C-alpha cells in the first residue's frame, strides 16, 4: 500500500519503503505523538525518532523492522516529556544509545533517567548502518530542538522513491500550517522561524517530505506559500 502518513493511536503503523531505508510511523499516547522507526535496508541497523510513550507498542514497532529487536539508537527531538516517556524502557530492552540536541541533553537525561551518549549539534551527521542523517538545529520550541534530514539516492527503483528527495523529521518545530509552539514569546518565535526558513526552506526543495512530532505529514512545497502569513501572525 502507498504510504500516507495517516496514523491513529491504537491503530497500525504506516510503512514507506524506499531504496535504502524503510520508514515506519506510529501514533502513541494521549497527545498522539508520532514515533518513527528508520531501518537501513542494507545493514538492518535501526534508529528510532522519539520514544514518546506506550513502550510495548514502540517495541512492537522496532520488531516490525527487525525480528530480533535490533535498535541501534534513539534520537529525542527535544526535551518535552511527551516525547521521551518510553525512552527508559525502550533503551533497557534494546541496549540502544540515546542522542539529543546538546542544549536539551541534560533535561532529556534528567527526565528519562537515560544518559545521553551523543549530544547533537547543528550540521552533525548521524550514521546508522549505511544511512546518513544530517542534524538540523531548530531553536525556539526548545533551545535544543533538532530535526533529522535524510536524502534519497539519485538512482532509485522503488515505486514510491523520488531521486534526491529529502525526508525531514522535525519533532515539534515544523507542522502542516506553521512552526511549533513558542508560548507567544516573540524572541522564541523569531528564533524558530529564522531557523526554519534559513536552515530548512532556503536549503531544501518543495518535494521535501516533512514528518512532524504529531499529526499528519506535509511537504515544504505545501507550506512555502504561507511563510509570510506565519511571520505576520507571530505564531
C-alpha positions in Angstrom: 0.0 0.0 0.0 1.1 3.6 -0.6 2.3 5.5 2.4 0.0 8.3 3.6 1.4 9.2 7.0 -2.1 9.0 8.4 -1.9 7.0 11.7 -4.1 6.9 14.8 -3.4 5.9 18.4 -4.2 2.3 18.8 -4.1 1.7 15.1 -1.4 0.1 12.9 1.8 1.8 11.9 2.3 3.1 8.3 5.2 2.0 6.2 7.2 3.7 3.4 9.7 1.5 1.7 12.4 3.3 -0.2 15.6 2.0 -1.8 17.9 2.5 1.2 15.5 2.9 4.1 12.2 1.8 5.5 10.2 4.4 7.4 7.6 3.3 9.9 5.3 5.8 11.6 3.2 5.0 14.7 1.0 7.2 16.8 1.1 6.8 20.6 0.0 8.3 23.9 -2.7 10.9 25.0 -1.2 13.6 22.7 -1.0 11.3 19.7 2.8 11.6 19.3 4.3 10.4 16.1 7.1 7.8 16.6 9.4 7.0 13.6 11.5 3.9 13.0 14.1 4.2 10.3 15.6 0.9 9.1 18.7 0.6 6.9 17.8 -1.9 4.3 21.4 -2.8 3.6 22.6 -3.5 7.1 19.5 -3.9 9.3 20.5 -1.1 11.6 17.6 0.9 13.1 17.1 4.4 14.5 14.1 5.5 16.5 13.0 9.1 16.5 11.2 9.9 19.8 10.4 7.1 22.1 7.4 9.1 23.1 5.0 6.8 25.0 3.5 3.3 25.1 6.8 1.3 25.3 5.2 -2.0 24.4 3.8 -0.6 21.2 7.1 1.1 20.4 9.0 -2.2 20.9 6.5 -3.9 18.7 7.3 -1.3 16.1 11.1 -2.0 16.5 10.4 -5.7 15.9 8.4 -4.9 12.8 11.6 -3.6 11.3 13.8 -6.2 12.9 12.5 -9.6 14.1 15.5 -9.7 16.5 14.5 -6.4 18.0 17.7 -4.6 17.0 17.7 -1.0 17.8 20.9 1.0 17.4 19.9 4.4 18.6 17.1 6.7 19.8 17.1 10.4 18.9 14.9 12.6 21.1 14.0 15.6 19.1 13.5 17.8 22.2 13.2 17.7 25.9 9.4 17.8 26.4 8.0 14.9 28.4 5.6 13.7 25.8 8.5 12.8 23.5 10.5 10.7 25.9 8.2 8.8 28.3 9.1 5.4 26.7 12.8 6.2 26.4 14.0 4.4 29.5 12.1 1.1 28.9 13.0 1.1 25.2 16.7 1.6 25.9 16.6 -1.0 28.7 15.0 -3.6 26.4 17.2 -3.0 23.4 20.5 -1.5 24.6 20.1 1.4 22.1 22.2 4.5 22.6 20.5 7.8 23.3 21.0 11.1 21.4 19.6 14.6 21.8 20.3 18.2 20.9 23.1 19.5 23.1 21.2 22.3 24.8 18.4 19.8 25.7 20.5 16.8 26.5 20.8 17.4 30.3 17.0 17.8 30.6 16.4 14.7 28.5 18.7 12.7 30.7 17.2 14.1 33.9 13.6 13.4 32.8 14.2 9.9 31.4 17.0 8.6 33.6 18.8 7.6 30.5 22.3 9.2 29.9 22.6 11.0 26.6 25.5 9.3 24.8 25.6 11.7 21.9 24.9 15.4 22.1 23.9 16.6 18.7 24.9 19.9 17.1 23.7 21.7 14.0 25.5 20.2 11.0 26.4 16.9 12.6 25.9 13.7 10.6 24.4 10.7 12.4 25.3 7.5 10.7 23.0 4.5 11.1 24.2 1.4 9.2 24.7 2.8 5.6 22.4 5.7 6.2 23.4 9.3 6.9 21.1 11.7 8.7 22.1 15.4 8.9 21.3 17.2 12.2 19.4 20.4 11.7 19.1 22.5 14.9 15.8 24.5 15.0 15.9 26.7 18.1 12.7 28.1 19.6 10.2 25.4 20.6 13.0 24.4 23.0 16.7 25.6 22.9 17.9 22.1 21.8 15.2 21.0 19.3 16.7 19.1 16.4 15.4 17.7 13.1 17.0 14.9 11.0 17.4 15.1 7.2 17.8 12.1 5.0 18.3 12.4 1.2 17.3 9.6 -1.2 20.0 8.5 -3.7 19.9 9.7 -7.3 19.4 6.2 -8.6 16.2 4.7 -7.3 14.0 1.7 -8.1 11.2 1.5 -5.5 7.8 2.7 -6.7 7.5 5.4 -4.0 11.0 6.6 -4.4 12.0 10.0 -5.8 15.6 10.7 -6.8 17.3 13.0 -4.4 14.2 13.8 -2.3 14.8 14.9 1.3 12.9 13.4 4.2 12.9 15.7 7.3 11.9 14.5 10.8 11.1 17.8 12.5 9.8 16.9 16.0 7.6 19.9 17.2 9.5 22.5 15.2 7.5 22.3 11.9 4.0 21.1 11.2 1.4 21.5 8.5 0.3 25.1 8.9 3.1 26.5 10.9 6.1 26.3 13.2 5.9 24.8 16.7 4.6 26.4 19.8 6.8 29.2 21.3 4.3 30.2 24.0 3.7 33.6 22.3 7.2 34.6 23.1 8.3 37.0 20.3 12.0 36.2 20.7 11.5 32.4 20.7 9.2 32.7 17.7 11.7 34.8 15.8 14.4 32.3 16.5 12.4 29.3 15.4 11.1 31.0 12.3 14.6 32.2 11.4 16.0 28.7 11.7 13.1 27.1 9.9 13.4 29.5 7.0 17.2 29.6 6.8 18.0 26.0 7.6 15.0 24.3 6.0 13.1 26.3 3.4 16.2 28.0 2.0 18.1 24.8 1.7 15.6 22.1 0.7 13.2 22.0 -2.3 9.5 21.7 -2.4 9.5 17.9 -2.8 11.0 17.6 0.7 8.7 15.4 2.9 8.1 16.6 6.5 7.4 14.1 9.3 6.3 16.1 12.4 6.0 15.1 16.0 2.2 15.0 16.0 -0.4 14.6 13.3 -0.2 14.4 9.5 2.8 14.8 7.3 3.3 17.6 4.8 5.8 18.9 2.2 7.8 22.0 2.0 6.0 22.8 -1.2 2.7 22.8 0.6 3.9 25.1 3.3 6.2 27.5 1.5 3.4 29.8 0.2 2.4 30.5 3.8 5.7 31.7 5.3 4.8 35.4 5.1 1.5 34.6 6.8 3.3 32.8 9.7 5.6 35.7 10.1 2.8 38.2 10.2 0.6 36.4 12.7 3.6 35.7 15.0 3.0 32.0 15.7 
